[in-house]
Amino acid sequence: MERAECLEQIYSELDDKLVVTIMGACAQELYDLGHRENFFYLQHAMGLASSIGLGLALHLPEERVVVLDGDGSVLMNLGTLTTLARYQPKNLIHIIFDNGSLLSTGGFESQTTSGITDLAAIARGAGIEHVHTAETLLDFGEAMIESLETDDLSVIVAKVDAVGPDNYGMDFQLPENAFRFRRCILDKKSS
Ligand SMILES: Cc1ncc(C[n+]2csc(CCOP(=O)(O)OP(=O)(O)O)c2C)c(N)n1
């Protein structure tokens, strides 16, 4: 299973959600499907997409927040899973694309490679109840549907191949994305 296929599968569901992605390949693959003003690509700050997502979810309880994360990023901020469990935002779905690799910076192996570290087990151990592992597109689709139907925090660990986009490039930088994302939230609140 490839992350790009997973993103394509859930793309239409992301229409009315606030979406925060990690940098690099994941951001690019979502962007390549078509940018929307409710997408925020967190460049540079590796590991913190889930923390941004948590802040949004707690402060905007009427919104649904989807975080698109990576195994390397989660490993860099493992405490995030315990913080999510502690505050348990009902409106947050945390999707971890586990490709066992730091793909965006050259494809070095991460600790999830060869099953050494099990992020789903860590999420459960942190105290998160709704944790899914998806090995196939069908699993992933089902996990997403279940998470959307569950009025609670969900984590989906999607096992994906370590492949990314052929080309990188967006027609705006992080500050413009941040301003526009903020405006999108304000527009949503006032409508
Ligand atoms: C603190 C910090 N260290 C290192 C980097 C460089 N960096 C950017 S993306 C990345 C790999 C991210 O890996 P993962 O979250 O697994 O996503 P993938 O690239 O595999 O999709 C690294 C090491 C960074 N941006 N910030």
The ligand as an ORCA input file, in Angstrom:
! r2SCAN-3c Opt
* xyz 1 1
  C      14.033     18.549     14.186
  C      14.227     18.095     12.772
  N      15.108     17.112     12.494
  C      15.266     16.696     11.235
  C      14.554     17.294     10.218
  C      14.787     16.838      8.776
  N      13.673     16.014      8.298
  C      12.685     16.525      7.574
  S      11.558     15.380      7.106
  C      12.415     14.153      7.881
  C      11.912     12.726      7.853
  C      10.491     12.572      8.323
  O      10.239     11.204      8.457
  P       8.769     10.660      8.613
  O       8.021     11.436      9.602
  O       8.842      9.192      8.820
  O       8.087     10.979      7.207
  P       8.537     10.488      5.738
  O       9.566     11.471      5.286
  O       9.057      9.095      5.846
  O       7.288     10.596      4.958
  C      13.576     14.645      8.491
  C      14.566     13.831      9.228
  C      13.656     18.317     10.560
  N      12.899     18.924      9.639
  N      13.502     18.706     11.824
*
